């Protein structure tokens, strides 16, 4: 479960007339640090990736179709966007990480393959989820735990 979903679930059960500060305090006191830490860490991962993605877009958006800026302003934006990514580590496969500023064409190709593999895996997981939904609906089961008994009947 994500932090956002945990908050949504909590707010849905809260008194709608309570001020947000009260709901927040109640949420925090009803969860332990150990409960919240992985949710917060996961949210931070998503926020960091979104920030990096926006920096990646900024780095490339000022470049023209030839890969070169057309104006001094575009040059400054491209250089600023590119250097903003320096120090950021990217996984390129086989557990190898490279810093943005040191990545070669081969590294970018390896990263692309890594991401395409992840995308394919995610697609297979989505297909599995869709099939499980169908199986549960068709069988009348509310969860997978009920399937063996229903299938054996």
C-alpha positions in Angstrom: 0.0 0.0 0.0 1.2 3.5 -0.7 1.3 6.4 1.7 -1.3 8.1 -0.5 -3.6 5.1 -0.3 -3.1 4.8 3.4 -4.1 8.4 3.8 -7.1 8.1 1.5 -8.3 5.1 3.5 -7.9 6.9 6.8 -9.5 10.2 5.5 -12.5 8.2 4.1 -13.2 6.9 7.7 -12.5 10.2 9.4 -15.1 12.8 10.5 -15.5 15.0 7.4 -15.9 18.0 9.8 -12.6 17.5 11.5 -9.9 20.0 10.4 -7.0 18.5 8.3 -4.6 19.0 11.2 -6.7 16.8 13.5 -7.0 14.1 10.9 -3.3 14.3 10.3 -2.5 14.0 14.0 -5.0 11.0 14.4 -3.4 9.3 11.4 0.1 9.7 12.8 -0.8 8.5 16.3 -2.7 5.5 14.9 0.4 4.3 13.0 3.8 3.3 14.3 7.0 4.6 12.9 7.8 1.1 11.7 4.4 1.1 9.8 5.0 4.5 8.2 8.7 4.3 7.4 8.4 2.0 4.4 5.4 3.9 3.0 7.3 7.2 3.4 10.4 5.8 1.8 8.4 4.4 -1.1 6.9 7.8 -1.6 10.3 9.5 -1.5 11.5 7.1 -4.2 8.6 8.2 -6.5 9.2 11.8 -5.7 13.0 11.5 -6.4 12.3 9.7 -9.7 9.8 12.4 -10.7 12.3 15.1 -10.0 15.0 13.3 -12.0 12.6 12.8 -14.8 11.8 16.5 -14.9 15.5 17.3 -14.9 16.0 14.8 -17.8 13.2 16.6 -19.8 14.8 20.0 -19.0 18.2 18.8 -20.1 16.9 17.6 -23.5 14.1 20.1 -24.2 16.4 23.0 -25.0 18.2 20.9 -27.6 17.1 21.2 -31.2 16.4 18.3 -33.5 20.1 18.0 -34.3 21.0 17.7 -30.6 22.4 21.2 -30.5 20.9 24.3 -28.8 19.8 27.0 -31.3 20.2 30.0 -29.1 22.3 31.2 -26.1 19.3 30.8 -23.9 18.7 27.2 -25.0 22.4 26.5 -24.5 22.2 27.8 -20.9 19.1 25.8 -20.3 20.6 22.6 -21.8 23.8 23.0 -19.9 21.9 23.7 -16.6 19.7 20.7 -17.2 22.5 18.4 -17.9 24.7 19.5 -15.0 21.7 19.3 -12.7 21.8 15.5 -13.3 25.5 15.2 -12.4 26.0 12.8 -9.5 22.7 11.0 -10.2 23.3 7.3 -10.5 21.6 5.2 -13.1 21.4 1.4 -13.1 22.6 0.0 -16.4 22.1 -3.7 -15.7 23.9 -6.6 -13.9 23.9 -4.5 -10.7 26.1 -1.9 -12.3 25.5 1.8 -11.6 27.0 4.7 -13.5 26.9 8.4 -12.8 25.0 10.4 -15.3 28.0 12.5 -16.3 30.1 9.3 -17.0 27.5 7.3 -19.0 28.6 6.3 -22.5 26.4 5.4 -25.5 26.8 1.8 -24.5 25.7 2.6 -20.9 22.6 4.4 -22.2 21.8 1.4 -24.6 22.2 -1.0 -21.6 19.9 1.1 -19.5 17.4 1.3 -22.2 17.4 -2.6 -22.5 17.1 -2.8 -18.7 14.0 -0.5 -18.7 12.5 -2.3 -21.7 12.9 -5.6 -19.8 11.2 -4.0 -16.7 8.4 -2.7 -18.9 7.9 -6.2 -20.4 7.8 -7.7 -16.9 5.3 -5.1 -15.7 3.1 -5.8 -18.7 3.2 -9.5 -17.9 2.2 -8.7 -14.3 -0.7 -6.5 -15.5 -1.9 -9.4 -17.7 -1.6 -11.8 -14.7 -3.7 -9.3 -12.6 -6.3 -9.1 -15.3 -6.5 -12.9 -15.5 -6.8 -13.3 -11.8 -9.6 -10.8 -11.7 -11.4 -12.8 -14.4 -10.8 -16.1 -12.6 -12.1 -14.7 -9.3 -15.1 -13.2 -10.9 -15.9 -16.3 -12.9 -15.4 -18.6 -9.9 -17.3 -16.5 -7.4 -14.3 -16.5 -5.1 -13.5 -13.3 -3.2 -9.8 -14.2 -3.0 -7.3 -16.8 -4.2 -7.5 -18.6 -0.9 -11.0 -19.7 -1.8 -10.1 -21.0 -5.3 -8.8 -24.5 -4.4 -12.1 -25.5 -2.7 -14.2 -23.9 -5.5 -12.2 -25.6 -8.2 -12.3 -29.0 -6.5 -16.1 -28.8 -6.0 
